[in-house]
Amino acid sequence: MGCNQPNKKAISKKAIGNKTDSLRAIKRREIEKKWLADSLKNEKVVTDVIAFIKTRQIKSFDKIIRIWKDTSISAYVKVGHLFSKKLKHIFIRTHAGWKLTIYVYRLDNLKREITDDWSDLTYIGDEIKDINGDGLKDLSINWYPSSGCCARNNFHIYLYTESDKFTKYFDFINPTFYPNES
């Protein structure tokens, strides 16, 4: 018997219909239901933000909005030529409960380009700037791991390309960016 391992006899069983599940499996399903409820709440927040932008025909915006009865929910919204000089984008950072999610949409067709989920404990900040010196602005998300040893200042980098698309993210540990050097 190792450290923190439960005694196998101590794990009770609970009958559900024709199946018998351990308490651990039951607890896991309860947690998964809560995660699903949180993600559905987040999707509702994003839907409300998109409706807010569409009904007001917003073309340029940079504010935190709170349009929900639940005061623990907020969304930072930025609209404009964020990444490209020819296309406008919507940047949304939602904060609902413990979960922080970053979304990027194209304004012209409302196509979702990026979704990136974070915990309050790991997210540090985000920035839209030219990372690789190509003249196009990219999305940088700064985060710090919640476990492990050693100082690690991590970044998820989504590069914006000349074909008006984002790359999948690149994960960098303790980087220094010099976009003006070639």
C-alpha positions in Angstrom: 0.0 0.0 0.0 1.6 3.3 -1.2 1.2 6.8 0.1 -2.4 8.1 -0.3 -3.7 5.0 -1.9 -7.2 4.1 -0.7 -7.8 0.7 0.9 -9.6 -1.3 -1.8 -12.2 -2.5 0.7 -13.0 1.0 1.7 -14.2 2.0 -1.8 -17.9 1.3 -1.6 -20.1 0.5 -4.5 -23.4 2.0 -5.4 -25.9 0.4 -7.7 -27.3 2.6 -10.6 -29.8 0.8 -12.7 -28.1 -2.4 -13.9 -24.6 -1.0 -13.3 -22.4 -0.8 -10.3 -20.1 2.1 -10.1 -17.4 3.1 -7.6 -17.9 6.4 -5.7 -15.0 7.7 -7.7 -16.8 7.2 -11.0 -20.0 8.8 -9.5 -18.0 11.8 -8.3 -16.3 12.1 -11.7 -19.7 12.2 -13.5 -20.9 14.9 -11.1 -17.8 17.0 -11.8 -18.2 16.5 -15.6 -21.8 17.7 -15.3 -20.6 20.8 -13.5 -17.9 21.4 -16.2 -20.6 21.0 -18.9 -22.9 23.5 -17.1 -20.0 26.0 -16.8 -19.1 25.6 -20.5 -22.8 26.1 -21.5 -22.9 29.2 -19.3 -19.8 30.4 -21.1 -21.3 29.8 -24.5 -24.4 31.7 -23.5 -22.2 34.6 -22.4 -20.4 34.6 -25.9 -23.8 34.4 -27.7 -25.0 37.4 -25.6 -21.8 39.4 -26.5 -22.2 38.6 -30.2 -25.8 39.7 -30.1 -24.8 42.9 -28.2 -22.3 43.7 -31.0 -24.7 42.8 -33.8 -27.7 44.8 -32.5 -25.6 47.9 -31.9 -23.7 47.4 -35.2 -20.4 47.9 -33.3 -17.4 48.3 -35.5 -14.9 49.5 -32.9 -15.1 48.7 -29.2 -12.8 48.2 -26.2 -14.6 47.7 -22.9 -15.6 45.3 -20.1 -19.3 44.6 -20.3 -21.6 43.2 -17.6 -25.0 42.6 -19.1 -26.0 39.6 -17.0 -27.9 39.2 -13.7 -25.2 37.0 -12.3 -22.6 39.6 -11.3 -19.8 37.1 -11.3 -19.9 37.0 -15.1 -18.0 39.6 -17.1 -16.6 39.9 -20.6 -13.8 42.0 -22.0 -14.6 42.8 -25.6 -12.4 44.4 -28.2 -13.6 45.0 -31.8 -11.6 46.4 -34.7 -8.6 45.9 -36.9 -6.9 43.9 -34.2 -4.8 41.5 -36.4 -5.3 42.7 -40.0 -5.6 46.0 -41.7 -8.2 44.6 -44.1 -10.3 42.4 -41.7 -11.9 43.3 -38.4 -12.0 40.8 -35.5 -13.8 40.4 -32.2 -11.7 39.5 -29.2 -13.7 38.3 -26.2 -12.3 37.3 -22.8 -15.1 35.8 -20.7 -14.8 35.3 -16.9 -17.5 33.1 -15.5 -16.8 31.5 -12.1 -13.4 29.9 -12.1 -13.1 29.7 -15.8 -11.6 32.3 -18.1 -12.0 31.8 -21.9 -10.5 33.7 -24.8 -12.3 33.8 -28.1 -11.4 35.4 -31.4 -14.0 35.9 -34.2 -14.0 37.4 -37.6 -16.5 40.3 -37.6 -17.6 39.9 -41.2 -18.8 36.3 -40.9 -18.7 35.7 -37.1 -16.6 32.6 -37.7 -14.8 31.6 -34.5 -11.1 31.5 -35.1 -9.7 30.8 -31.6 -11.1 29.3 -28.3 -8.6 28.9 -25.4 -9.8 28.0 -21.9 -7.9 28.9 -18.7 -8.2 28.6 -15.0 -8.0 31.7 -12.8 -5.0 30.1 -11.2 -2.9 29.8 -14.3 -3.9 32.8 -16.5 -1.7 35.8 -16.2 -2.6 38.0 -19.2 -2.9 38.4 -23.0 -1.6 40.8 -25.6 -2.1 41.4 -29.3 1.2 42.3 -30.8 3.6 41.3 -33.6 5.6 38.4 -32.1 7.5 37.2 -35.2 8.3 40.5 -37.0 6.2 39.8 -40.1 4.2 43.1 -39.6 1.0 41.2 -38.6 -0.3 41.2 -35.1 -0.5 37.9 -33.2 -2.2 36.8 -30.0 0.0 36.1 -27.0 -1.5 34.5 -23.9 0.8 34.5 -20.8 0.3 31.7 -18.2 2.0 30.1 -15.3 1.6 26.4 -14.5 -0.2 25.6 -11.3 2.2 22.7 -10.4 5.7 21.5 -10.9 9.1 22.9 -10.1 11.2 25.7 -11.4 10.2 29.1 -12.7 8.2 28.8 -15.9 6.7 31.8 -17.6 4.7 30.2 -20.4 3.1 31.7 -23.5 0.6 30.3 -26.0 1.3 32.2 -29.2 -1.3 32.2 -32.1 0.4 33.6 -35.2 -1.7 35.5 -37.7 -0.8 34.7 -41.2 -1.0 36.6 -44.5 -3.8 34.2 -45.6 -5.9 35.8 -42.8 -5.9 32.7 -40.6 -4.3 31.8 -37.2 -1.9 29.0 -36.7 -2.4 26.5 -34.0 -0.8 27.8 -30.8 2.9 27.4 -30.1 3.8 26.9 -26.4 6.9 28.7 -25.3 8.6 28.4 -21.9 10.5 31.5 -20.6 10.7 33.2 -24.0 12.1 36.5 -25.0 10.6 37.9 -28.2 12.6 40.2 -30.6 10.2 40.8 -33.5 12.3 43.6 -35.0 15.4 41.4 -35.4 15.8 39.4 -38.6 
